[in-house]
Protein backbone atom coordinates (compact mmCIF):
# COMPACT_ATOMS: atom_id res chain seq x y z
CA UNK A 1 0.00 0.00 0.00
CA UNK A 2 1.36 3.40 -1.02
CA UNK A 3 2.14 5.85 1.77
CA UNK A 4 -0.06 8.61 0.36
CA UNK A 5 -3.06 6.61 -0.91
CA UNK A 6 -6.20 8.69 -1.16
CA UNK A 7 -4.46 12.07 -1.15
CA UNK A 8 -5.57 14.30 -4.03
CA UNK A 9 -3.71 17.59 -4.42
CA UNK A 10 -4.77 20.79 -6.14
CA UNK A 11 -1.80 23.11 -6.78
CA UNK A 12 -2.81 26.77 -6.58
CA UNK A 13 -0.55 29.58 -7.72
CA UNK A 14 0.38 31.69 -10.72
CA UNK A 15 0.38 29.79 -14.02
CA UNK A 16 3.21 30.56 -16.42
CA UNK A 17 4.84 28.80 -19.34
CA UNK A 18 7.18 26.11 -17.96
CA UNK A 19 6.28 27.31 -14.47
CA UNK A 20 6.98 25.81 -11.05
CA UNK A 21 4.44 22.98 -11.39
CA UNK A 22 6.54 21.37 -14.11
CA UNK A 23 9.29 20.57 -11.61
CA UNK A 24 6.85 19.10 -9.06
CA UNK A 25 4.11 17.34 -11.01
CA UNK A 26 3.81 15.25 -14.18
CA UNK A 27 2.27 18.04 -16.22
CA UNK A 28 3.60 16.75 -19.56
CA UNK A 29 2.52 13.13 -19.71
CA UNK A 30 0.23 10.81 -21.62
CA UNK A 31 -2.69 12.75 -20.13
CA UNK A 32 -1.84 16.02 -21.91
CA UNK A 33 -4.36 17.27 -24.38
CA UNK A 34 -4.36 19.91 -27.07
CA UNK A 35 -8.03 20.28 -27.95
CA UNK A 36 -9.98 21.36 -24.85
CA UNK A 37 -13.25 21.36 -26.75
CA UNK A 38 -12.87 17.61 -27.35
CA UNK A 39 -11.10 16.42 -24.20
CA UNK A 40 -11.85 17.20 -20.54
CA UNK A 41 -9.11 17.61 -18.00
CA UNK A 42 -7.75 14.35 -16.66
CA UNK A 43 -9.46 13.38 -13.41
CA UNK A 44 -6.12 12.79 -11.70
CA UNK A 45 -2.47 12.11 -12.51
CA UNK A 46 -0.12 10.18 -10.18
CA UNK A 47 2.49 12.24 -8.33
CA UNK A 48 5.84 10.46 -8.47
CA UNK A 49 7.23 12.09 -5.33
CA UNK A 50 4.15 11.04 -3.27
CA UNK A 51 3.43 7.37 -4.06
CA UNK A 52 -0.32 6.82 -4.04
CA UNK A 53 -1.19 10.55 -4.22
CA UNK A 54 -2.80 12.16 -7.24
CA UNK A 55 -2.56 15.61 -8.86
CA UNK A 56 -6.08 16.87 -9.67
CA UNK A 57 -5.36 20.26 -11.19
CA UNK A 58 -5.18 22.70 -12.61
CA UNK A 59 -4.26 21.09 -15.92
CA UNK A 60 -2.82 22.95 -18.88
CA UNK A 61 -3.07 22.53 -22.58
CA UNK A 62 0.05 20.89 -23.97
CA UNK A 63 1.83 23.54 -25.97
CA UNK A 64 5.55 23.90 -26.48
CA UNK A 65 5.09 27.27 -28.20
CA UNK A 66 3.51 29.03 -25.23
CA UNK A 67 0.40 30.12 -27.10
CA UNK A 68 -1.84 29.10 -24.20
CA UNK A 69 0.23 30.88 -21.54
CA UNK A 70 -0.16 34.58 -22.23
CA UNK A 71 -1.34 37.13 -19.67
CA UNK A 72 -4.63 36.13 -18.01
CA UNK A 73 -4.80 32.87 -19.97
CA UNK A 74 -4.50 30.34 -17.09
CA UNK A 75 -2.51 27.97 -19.30
CA UNK A 76 -5.56 27.23 -21.45
CA UNK A 77 -5.90 30.36 -23.63
CA UNK A 78 -8.83 31.44 -21.48
CA UNK A 79 -11.37 33.37 -23.58
CA UNK A 80 -9.29 33.29 -26.73
CA UNK A 81 -7.90 31.14 -29.49
CA UNK A 82 -4.28 30.04 -29.28
CA UNK A 83 -1.50 30.09 -31.85
CA UNK A 84 -3.28 32.50 -34.17
CA UNK A 85 -6.50 30.51 -34.06
CA UNK A 86 -4.91 27.11 -34.71
CA UNK A 87 -6.35 25.79 -31.45
CA UNK A 88 -9.40 26.85 -29.48
CA UNK A 89 -8.99 28.08 -25.95
CA UNK A 90 -11.34 27.40 -23.08
CA UNK A 91 -13.85 30.07 -22.21
CA UNK A 92 -13.36 31.70 -18.81
CA UNK A 93 -16.52 30.22 -17.23
CA UNK A 94 -15.29 26.74 -18.19
CA UNK A 95 -11.82 27.41 -16.74
CA UNK A 96 -13.33 28.56 -13.44
CA UNK A 97 -15.73 25.60 -13.32
CA UNK A 98 -12.93 23.09 -13.96
CA UNK A 99 -10.73 24.63 -11.27
CA UNK A 100 -13.52 24.71 -8.68
CA UNK A 101 -14.44 21.11 -9.51
CA UNK A 102 -10.81 20.01 -9.07
CA UNK A 103 -10.63 21.81 -5.71
CA UNK A 104 -13.84 20.08 -4.66
CA UNK A 105 -12.33 16.68 -5.59
CA UNK A 106 -9.05 17.44 -3.80
CA UNK A 107 -8.16 16.42 -0.27
CA UNK A 108 -5.42 19.07 0.10
CA UNK A 109 -4.47 22.35 -1.54
CA UNK A 110 -0.79 23.19 -1.98
CA UNK A 111 -0.26 26.84 -2.92
CA UNK A 112 2.96 28.48 -4.06
CA UNK A 113 2.75 32.24 -4.41
CA UNK A 114 5.77 34.00 -5.86
CA UNK A 115 3.91 36.89 -7.49
CA UNK A 116 1.60 39.51 -6.00
CA UNK A 117 -0.53 39.16 -9.16
CA UNK A 118 -1.79 35.65 -8.30
CA UNK A 119 -5.32 37.00 -7.90
CA UNK A 120 -7.14 33.80 -8.88
CA UNK A 121 -5.13 31.92 -6.28
CA UNK A 122 -6.74 33.95 -3.50
CA UNK A 123 -10.18 32.90 -4.72
CA UNK A 124 -9.07 29.27 -4.92
CA UNK A 125 -7.73 29.37 -1.35
CA UNK A 126 -10.92 30.90 0.02
CA UNK A 127 -13.05 28.36 -1.85
CA UNK A 128 -10.94 25.47 -0.55
CA UNK A 129 -11.15 26.71 3.05
CA UNK A 130 -14.92 27.16 2.75
CA UNK A 131 -15.08 23.49 1.74
CA UNK A 132 -12.96 22.55 4.76
CA UNK A 133 -9.91 21.49 2.73
CA UNK A 134 -6.49 21.72 4.35
CA UNK A 135 -4.69 24.62 2.65
CA UNK A 136 -0.90 24.85 2.76
CA UNK A 137 0.20 28.27 1.54
CA UNK A 138 3.83 29.07 0.85
CA UNK A 139 5.04 32.48 -0.25
CA UNK A 140 8.44 33.27 -1.68
CA UNK A 141 10.84 34.54 0.94
CA UNK A 142 12.32 37.97 0.36
CA UNK A 143 9.55 39.33 -1.87
CA UNK A 144 8.29 42.40 -0.01
CA UNK A 145 5.22 42.72 -2.25
CA UNK A 146 4.00 39.39 -0.85
CA UNK A 147 3.70 40.81 2.67
CA UNK A 148 0.12 41.70 1.74
CA UNK A 149 -0.66 37.96 1.61
CA UNK A 150 -0.81 37.92 5.41
CA UNK A 151 -4.61 37.50 5.43
CA UNK A 152 -4.47 34.45 3.16
CA UNK A 153 -1.79 33.06 5.46
CA UNK A 154 -4.09 33.51 8.44
CA UNK A 155 -6.88 31.41 6.93
CA UNK A 156 -4.50 28.71 5.66
CA UNK A 157 -4.04 25.50 7.61
CA UNK A 158 -0.31 26.09 7.34
CA UNK A 159 1.62 29.07 6.02
CA UNK A 160 5.31 29.43 5.47
CA UNK A 161 8.04 31.21 3.57
CA UNK A 162 10.27 29.31 1.18
CA UNK A 163 13.06 30.15 -1.22
CA UNK A 164 11.52 28.09 -4.05
CA UNK A 165 8.51 25.99 -4.95
CA UNK A 166 10.66 22.88 -4.54
CA UNK A 167 11.61 23.90 -1.00
CA UNK A 168 7.94 24.56 -0.20
CA UNK A 169 6.98 21.17 -1.65
CA UNK A 170 9.52 19.42 0.58
CA UNK A 171 8.01 21.07 3.65
CA UNK A 172 4.49 20.16 2.49
CA UNK A 173 5.51 16.52 2.02
CA UNK A 174 6.82 16.42 5.60
CA UNK A 175 3.54 17.85 6.91
CA UNK A 176 1.57 15.10 5.15
CA UNK A 177 3.29 12.36 7.16
N, C-alpha and C positions, 0 to 999 in steps of 0.2 A: 504494500500500500504506500502510495506517494505521500510525502510529508505534508504537502499543501493541498490535498484533495478537497474539492468543494470550494476553494477560494477562487473568486472571479473578480478581476481587477479592472477598474476603469481608470485611465490615466489622463487626468485633467492638466491643462497647461497650454501655452501658446503653441500653435501648429505652424511649423516652417518647413521648407524644403530640406530634406535630410536632417531634420531636427533631432532633439534629444531622445525621442522614443525609439529611433532606429538603433541606438546602441543598447537599449534595454529590452525591446520586444521584437518578435519576429514579424515586423511590418511587411517586408517583402518576402512572400512565401507563396505556396501554391494557392493560398486563399485570396491573393490580390485580384482585383478586378479593374477593368478599364471602362466598362459601360454601365454606369450606375442606374440607367433606366431599365436595364435588363437583369441586373444582379443585385440582390440586397447585400448588406454588409454580412460578413461571416458572423455566426452566432458567438463563436469563441475560438481563440487560437492558443495552443499550449505555450506556456512561458518556460523556456529552457532553464532559466536560473531558479525557478520555483517548481520543482517536479510535482505534477498534479494540479497546479494552478492554471487558470485560463485568463487570457487578455480578452476583454469584451468590447473595448473601444476607447476612443474613436478610431475608426478605420479610414484609410485614405485611398484615393484612387491611384493605382500604380502609374507612375509617370516619371520617366527619367529626365524629361525636359523641363519640368517645373511649371507646366501650364496650369496645374490645379492649385498651385501654392502661392498665388499672388496675395496682395493685401485683402483682408476680409474674406478670404476664400475657404478657410477651414480645411484645406487639403482636398477639397472636392469641387472646386470651381463653383462655390455657392452662388447661385443666382446668375450664372453666366455660362457661356460655352468656353471650352478650353482649346488651346492650340489653334486659334483662329477659326473655331467652329468645327474642328475635326472630331471632337468628342463633346457630348453634352455634359453639363455640370448638373449638380443636384440643386433644386430650388431651396431657398433658405428655410421654409417651413419643414421640408423633409429632413434637412440637416439637423435642425433642432429636435425633431421627433425621434430621429435615430439616436442622437446623443442621450436624450432623456430616457429612452427605452433601454439603452445600454447601462446607464446609471441604475435604473430600476433593477436590472438583472444582475448587477454587481453585488459582491459582498463587501468590498472595500474600494475606497477611492484613494489613489496615490496622486498627489498634485505637485508638480514642479513649476514654480513661477520664477522666471528669470527676466521678466519684462513687465513694466508697469502697465502695459497695454493689453494684458491678458483679461480683458473684460468679460468674455464668455465664461472663463474659468470661475469667476466669482459667482455667476449664476449656477454653474454646475455644482459648486461646493455647497451653496445654500440649498439647492434641490436635494442633494445627497444627504445633507444633515436633516432636512425635513422628513426624509424617508427613514431616518435612523441608521444610516450607513456610517461606519467608521471612516473618517476623513483624516488622511495624513498629509498635511501641507508643509512643503519645504520651499523656502525662498532662498535665492542666491545671496550668499554672504557678501557684504561689501557694496551692495547696490543701494545707495541712499534712497532712491526713488521708491524702493519696495518697503520702506518704513510705513507707508500708508496701508500696507496689508495687515496691520495689527488686528483689525476687527475680524478679518477672515481667520487669522491665527487663533483668536479667542473662541470661535465657534468650532474649530477643528478638534478632532479627538487628540491629535498630536500635531505640534508645530515645531519646526526647527529650521536652522540656517544650515546651508551646505555650500561647499565650493563648486559643486557640479551635480548634475542629475544622477550620475553614477554613484557619487558619494551619498546622496539622499536615498537612492534605491537600496544601498547597502544597509543604511540605518532602518529603512522600512522593513527589509527582510528580517532583520534582528527582532523588530517589534512583533512580527507575525509569529514568532516561535512561542 
